Amino acid sequence: MTEKKVLLDVQDLVLHFRTTRGPVQAVDEVNLDLGYNDAVVIIGESGCGKSSLAKAILRLLPRNVQTYKGTVNIGGSDIMKLGDEEFRRNVRWVKISMVPQAAMNALNPVLRVGDQVAEPSIIHSGLDKKEAMRQALKMFDLVGVPQDFAPRYAFELSGGMRQRAAIAMSLVTTPELIILDEPTSALDVLTQANIFNVLKRIKQELGVSYILITHDISTSSELADRVAVMYAGQIVEVGSAADFFPAPLHPYSQKLMASVPRLRTDIEPEFIVGQPPSLLNPPTGCRFAARCPQRFDRCAEEPPTYDRGGGRKVKCWLYA
Amino acid sequence: MSVEEKIEATPAQAEAKQNGALLSIQDLHVWYELRRFGFGLAGYVRAVDGVTFDLGYGEAIAVVGESGCGKSSLMKTILGLVKPTKGDVVFEGQSVSALRSKEMRWYRSNVGYIQQDPYGALAPFMSVQGILSEPLIINGIRDRVERNERIHKVLEEVKMHPVGDFIPKFPHMLSGGQQQRVVIARSMILEPRMLVADEPVSMLDASVRVEILRLLRGLQESHHLAVIYITHDLSTVRYFSERIFVMYAGQMVEKAPVDTLLNRAAHPYTHALMEATSDPDAANALKFRDVPPGEPPSLVQPPSGCRFHPRCPHMIKDLCDVERPPEFEPEPRHQVACWLLR
């Protein structure tokens, strides 16, 4: 793959939440970069901090944040330095938008779907109402929602149509980066395949970039140019899809890949013994060590991230 | 039914296997009435429309279909929670819809139910001990010592080690996988002969999913249980069941043994489901999936003829849209309701 210009560069991003039982280290020194018209998939199990990472990038934070630091460069400027109001006006939905998890509940039940999809262009692009609606209908065409659905309410739409409307809403201000947080986890397989077709077409036609957050390795391969595996708040492996899917490097990625039930090959899937550590008090050293079949003495210390060339990085002592 | 009687029933079970089916679903129709402002019939939701199959002793089957295809209504009817509009559910020669309350208790102690969302299925104010005691108390096991013994035994079986640590815990103290184990333990504690598992792993993480499926498979084999595994995920069925039934819009469109279905699926809808199921492969990102557009039809006014015809790429005009296809049998034990096989 040719070297791409960098659209998003996240460095040492930290997000810790304050709780009564101590800080929860949801995102811990995460590094991630993304080119133009590129798609990176963040794979991880529930509670690994993948949704928190999305929220940290978009700065959609709850009140109990204890630590929030690092740099997030988009198109060359560090958006972490911006004030909240400036961030809202110039970054959110202008440069980065998001399709939230469970689009069912993400739509406002008392607003017509068309008005909701048009709203970001009124607020962020300064269009008037008519112009914004025209833009919204254009997006409806793109994602495959019939235009006469615009005056309907969310409850009148099926799950797949609601998800398409949420995608339309993320596109309407023509951002360069869209964060998709489990966009199809509540949908049926045929609807899911149709939505992925829509996302692929949008990527080709509009040249947007995606960060796809998912726990499902099989469907993640539908969109991935590159893959990042997250475990207990840290990214443990990054690589191109072509490298990663046939042969993951990190023992956790390997185990996760082995746990995927497959339709087309008759391999008995395995499971990972034990549970992910609590992010309240993550173990020192490698966080996967307790469940790792290949652990050795050195795993008591935290491994650095080794660069294996070709954009492939892995945080494991085995590759020292 | 007391414990002694149930133990006696066990050898008969093996014998009865030769004689036929444990559960027999005969031309089952489940229609829900639609009422206009509470008065007057506005029509029916035809959730299950003419489903027939037999389940043998100790056999595991999977019912695969999308949401709204009627698989949950089918399950509820099998559990006796919904009365069939037409047709019958017959368990060991007894019609389930005709059971009275006492016989219903016998039936329910013979049929375990594993819910989809373990956290929603467990009462948050009850400990594991309380959750597992309740079915025993209801079924007349008054002796506390015996109850505790059975709770220990069933928790061993679902591999909650060490058992003693888990017994006083409340559901919120358990991980998703452990909660699902408690749900399975509850379904197993009355030593049923059949389990109905409604998407038992869809809420769990990938690494735990296989563990739970393997546990269920182990229980099915060691206890010679009949299992109905309801799922939307074709990729998990091959590790679990012997036969697969594919359901679309309230009807069974294809029934076949697992290997036959995965290698020689005949119905266009089954093909579409398989096409839409991905395996982890970097090549997936480079191609578009050839899946039919649109969504499953409304069950209030389902399409005439074959219910898949509006979305089907092989639709035969004036046949598929007019007449409901009968079941064709391209090979033994493989039934397909599709005109392409005429």
Boltz contact constraints between the chains, C-beta under 6 A:
constraints:
  - contact:
      token1: [A, 45]
      token2: [B, 205]
      max_distance: 6.0
  - contact:
      token1: [A, 46]
      token2: [B, 205]
      max_distance: 6.0
  - contact:
      token1: [A, 158]
      token2: [B, 295]
      max_distance: 6.0
  - contact:
      token1: [A, 188]
      token2: [B, 66]
      max_distance: 6.0
  - contact:
      token1: [A, 188]
      token2: [B, 67]
      max_distance: 6.0
  - contact:
      token1: [A, 189]
      token2: [B, 276]
      max_distance: 6.0
  - contact:
      token1: [A, 189]
      token2: [B, 277]
      max_distance: 6.0
  - contact:
      token1: [A, 190]
      token2: [B, 276]
      max_distance: 6.0
  - contact:
      token1: [A, 190]
      token2: [B, 291]
      max_distance: 6.0
  - contact:
      token1: [A, 193]
      token2: [B, 276]
      max_distance: 6.0
  - contact:
      token1: [A, 193]
      token2: [B, 289]
      max_distance: 6.0
  - contact:
      token1: [A, 193]
      token2: [B, 291]
      max_distance: 6.0
  - contact:
      token1: [A, 194]
      token2: [B, 291]
      max_distance: 6.0
  - contact:
      token1: [A, 197]
      token2: [B, 288]
      max_distance: 6.0
  - contact:
      token1: [A, 197]
      token2: [B, 289]
      max_distance: 6.0
  - contact:
      token1: [A, 217]
      token2: [B, 280]
      max_distance: 6.0
  - contact:
      token1: [A, 218]
      token2: [B, 278]
      max_distance: 6.0
  - contact:
      token1: [A, 218]
      token2: [B, 279]
      max_distance: 6.0
  - contact:
      token1: [A, 218]
      token2: [B, 280]
      max_distance: 6.0
  - contact:
      token1: [A, 219]
      token2: [B, 278]
      max_distance: 6.0
  - contact:
      token1: [A, 221]
      token2: [B, 280]
      max_distance: 6.0
  - contact:
      token1: [A, 221]
      token2: [B, 281]
      max_distance: 6.0
  - contact:
      token1: [A, 221]
      token2: [B, 284]
      max_distance: 6.0
  - contact:
      token1: [A, 222]
      token2: [B, 278]
      max_distance: 6.0
  - contact:
      token1: [A, 222]
      token2: [B, 284]
      max_distance: 6.0
  - contact:
      token1: [A, 223]
      token2: [B, 285]
      max_distance: 6.0
  - contact:
      token1: [A, 224]
      token2: [B, 285]
      max_distance: 6.0
  - contact:
      token1: [A, 241]
      token2: [B, 282]
      max_distance: 6.0
  - contact:
      token1: [A, 242]
      token2: [B, 282]
      max_distance: 6.0
  - contact:
      token1: [A, 245]
      token2: [B, 280]
      max_distance: 6.0
  - contact:
      token1: [A, 245]
      token2: [B, 281]
      max_distance: 6.0
  - contact:
      token1: [A, 245]
      token2: [B, 282]
      max_distance: 6.0
  - contact:
      token1: [A, 259]
      token2: [B, 206]
      max_distance: 6.0
  - contact:
      token1: [A, 259]
      token2: [B, 207]
      max_distance: 6.0
  - contact:
      token1: [A, 259]
      token2: [B, 210]
      max_distance: 6.0
  - contact:
      token1: [A, 260]
      token2: [B, 280]
      max_distance: 6.0
  - contact:
      token1: [A, 261]
      token2: [B, 235]
      max_distance: 6.0
  - contact:
      token1: [A, 261]
      token2: [B, 236]
      max_distance: 6.0
  - contact:
      token1: [A, 262]
      token2: [B, 279]
      max_distance: 6.0
  - contact:
      token1: [A, 263]
      token2: [B, 234]
      max_distance: 6.0
  - contact:
      token1: [A, 263]
      token2: [B, 235]
      max_distance: 6.0
  - contact:
      token1: [A, 263]
      token2: [B, 277]
      max_distance: 6.0
  - contact:
      token1: [A, 263]
      token2: [B, 279]
      max_distance: 6.0
  - contact:
      token1: [A, 264]
      token2: [B, 279]
      max_distance: 6.0
  - contact:
      token1: [A, 269]
      token2: [B, 210]
      max_distance: 6.0
  - contact:
      token1: [A, 271]
      token2: [B, 207]
      max_distance: 6.0
  - contact:
      token1: [A, 271]
      token2: [B, 210]
      max_distance: 6.0
  - contact:
      token1: [A, 271]
      token2: [B, 211]
      max_distance: 6.0
  - contact:
      token1: [A, 272]
      token2: [B, 207]
      max_distance: 6.0
  - contact:
      token1: [A, 275]
      token2: [B, 175]
      max_distance: 6.0
